[in-house]
Amino acid sequence: MQSIETWVRDSEGFRVRGEQVTQLETFVDAAFAFAVTRLVVSFDAMPDSVAELYDALRRLPAFLGGFAILAILWIAHHRFTE
């Protein structure tokens, strides 16, 4: 494992993440990918009737809210590790 002093940094002092990705960063990225996949899979199938479509549309705000929370957390993590 590299020490903090040997990390490659850009002109603004941020660590260039693409050069040396740590195991923790890879794990967190995979965890977020798994969470987003579970969120998408939570929608079972295409609705067959108008009633099922209405039911699916009622769940859309919760889906978008969950996706937004995951995106905000991932962006915060990405900025923190820079």
Secondary structure as the mmCIF struct_conf table of DSSP 4:
data_model
#
loop_
_struct_conf.conf_type_id
_struct_conf.id
_struct_conf.beg_label_comp_id
_struct_conf.beg_label_asym_id
_struct_conf.beg_label_seq_id
_struct_conf.end_label_comp_id
_struct_conf.end_label_asym_id
_struct_conf.end_label_seq_id
HELX_RH_3T_P HELX_RH_3T_P1 ILE A 4 THR A 6
BEND BEND1 TRP A 7 TRP A 7
STRN STRN1 ARG A 9 ARG A 9
TURN_TY1_P TURN_TY1_P1 SER A 11 GLU A 12
BEND BEND2 GLY A 13 GLY A 13
STRN STRN2 ARG A 15 ARG A 15
TURN_TY1_P TURN_TY1_P2 ARG A 17 GLU A 19
BEND BEND3 GLN A 20 GLN A 20
HELX_RH_AL_P HELX_RH_AL_P1 GLN A 23 VAL A 41
TURN_TY1_P TURN_TY1_P3 SER A 42 SER A 42
BEND BEND4 PHE A 43 PHE A 43
BEND BEND5 ALA A 45 ALA A 45
BEND BEND6 ASP A 48 SER A 49
HELX_RH_AL_P HELX_RH_AL_P2 VAL A 50 PHE A 80
TURN_TY1_P TURN_TY1_P4 THR A 81 THR A 81
#
